[in-house]
């Protein structure tokens, strides 16, 4: 926790009832939802996530992997031509590749403190910018995509990340096919997805769980 986060007033976020009626505001911990600080750590976290998603399957054949070339094309001396030991030399057409890409893992990890700091900054950006919405619960009339679309429409959310917790799997199943939105379990909350969507939607239970998970520690 940075010194600038200590002693800040709680952050107030719009609260909606299960029927999506305005229910005032909910106070969220400032050390999680009201963090203001450097953006370099956020950039580092996004780069780490994107690096981990790289397939790393690009590959070219070296001289030892190209088929053929076992026989010396001509004798070493007396021909007037340059020495050659294999037709698969990188200098030859259809030869191997020098220093070409090989399968590799691009992933790496940030220190835990840096990752937690980046996640707090990303969530705080949505909360302080008025783009975070908290509901007391979900009361979908039916487990269908159109019900989820209607719910998001009433909240005027056009491009939202919906974070769901234990016992809220129904809203996740109803909204998972919406192209403009994404549903994400609480355990999978990450910096990239928070920043990739314009709004952030969660229940009170999930918001309190995030406070417990990210609050009080560096």
N, C-alpha and C positions, 0 to 999 in steps of 0.2 A: 504494500500500500504506500503510495507516494504521500509526501507531507502535504501536498495541495489537496488531497482527498479527505484529510482528517478535519472533523468539525463542520463539514458542510451540512446544510439543511437537507432533510429528506426530499427526494424527488417525487413530485406529484404527477401521476399518470392517469389518463381518463379510464374510468371503470364502467363496465356495462353489465347488466344483469344477464341471466341465462336466456331471457327473452329479447336480449339485445336492446334494452331500454337504458338510457343514460342513468347511471347510479352514482354520480359524483366522481370523486377521485380517490385513488389509493396511494398511500405513501410508501415509497420504495427506498431501500437503503442507499445512501449517497455513495458509499464506497464500492457499490456494484453498478448502480444505474445512473450515477452522477459524476463519473470520472472524466476529467479533462486533462489531457496531457499530450505527450509526444506521439506522432503518428508513425515514426520509423518502426516501432515494434509491431504495429498493425501491418505495415507493408511486409515486414519480415515473416509474419505469420501467414499472410496470404501466399507469399512466395513458397513457403514451406509446404503448404497444402497443394499448390499447383505442381510442385516438384514431385510430391508423392503420387500424384495422379498420372504422371508420365508413364507411358507403357515401357519405354526402355527396350524395345524389341528390334530397333534398327540394327542391321548387321550387313557387313560385306565380307567377301572371302579374301583371305590373305593368300600368299603364294603357296602355303602349305595346305590350303583347303581347296584350291582350284583343281579340278580333275585333269589328268594328263601331265605331260611335262617330265616324265620320268627319264626319258632318254635324252642324252646330250645331243642337241640338234646338229652339230658338226664338230670335227676334231678341234682340239685346242689351238693348234698352230698350223700354218702353212696354207690357209685358205684366203688370207688377205682381209678377212672380215673380223669384226670385234669378237672377243671371247663371249661365249654364251653357254650357260650350264643347263638352262631349262627354258622351254617355250612359255612357261607360266611365270616368268619374271615380271615384276611390276612394270618394267620398261617395255614389255611386249604387249601388243594388242591381245585382248582376252586373257591377259595375265592377272595376277592377284592385285589387291589394293594395299597401298601403304598407309598405315595409320587410319584406316577406315573405322566407322562406328562398330562397336561390338555390344551385344546385350549387356545391360547394366541396370542397376537400381539407382534412380536419381533421388530417392527419398532421404530425408534427414530430419532431425528433431530439434526444435528450439528448447531451451531450458524451460522447465515447468513454470517458473515465475514469469518469464517473458510471455509465454502462451496465455496464462491467466490474465496478465495485464492487457494483452491485445484483445482478449475476449470481452473483458470489462469495458474497454474503450469502444469496441464495436457496438455493444448493447447500449452503452450510455449515449452514443450518437443518435440512436433511434429514440431513446427515452427523452433526451433533452430536446430533440428536434421535433417532438410532437408526432412521431411516427410509430409509437409503440402503443398497442391496445391490449387491455386486460379485461377478461370477462370472468364473471363469477362461476360460470360453468357453461356447458354446451347442452342445449335442449333441441336437438334436431327432430323434426316431426317424423322423419323416415331416414333410413340409411341409404341415401341416394345422392348422386353427384349434384343433382339440381337443388337439393336441400342445402348442401354446403355452399353452392353458388349463391343461393338466396341469402344465406347467413352473411357471407362476405359482402354481398351487395348492400345489405342493410347497414353494414359498418363502413361502406364506401371504400373498401379495400380492393385495389386493382392489381396489386403485385406484391403479395404478402408471403412471408415465411411463417408457417403455423407450427409452433412448438407444442407438442403434446406430451403428457406424462402418463403415469400408470392409471389405468381405468378410463382413459380418454381415447382408446383405440378406435371407437366408432367414428369420431370426427376425422380421424386420420384416414380411415377406409373410405369415408364419403368424399373427402377432398383430394385424394391422391391422384385422381385423373384430371384435375383442373390444370390446364396447360400454363396458366399465368401465375400459379401459386405452387408452393412446395410444402409438404408436411415433413416434419423432422422430429424424431424422439428426443426427449430431453438429454439422454445420454450422448446423442450425436451432435449437440449444439456446437457450432464452430464459427470461426471468424469469417470465413469466405462466404458461407450461406447467409449470415446476418447482413453482410454488406451487399450481397448480390440482389437482395429484394428490398423494395422501397419501404415496406411496412413490416412490423413484427407483431404477431398475435400470439397470446398465450393466456392460460387461465391463472387465477389467483394462486392455485396450488403450485403450478409450474414456476410462477414468479418467485414465490417463497422458497421453492427448492433451489432456484438459481442463487438466491441470496445466501442460502446455507452452503452452497457449493463454492461460490466465489468470494463470499464476504469474509472479513476478519483476518485474512491471510494475504501475504504479498503475492 
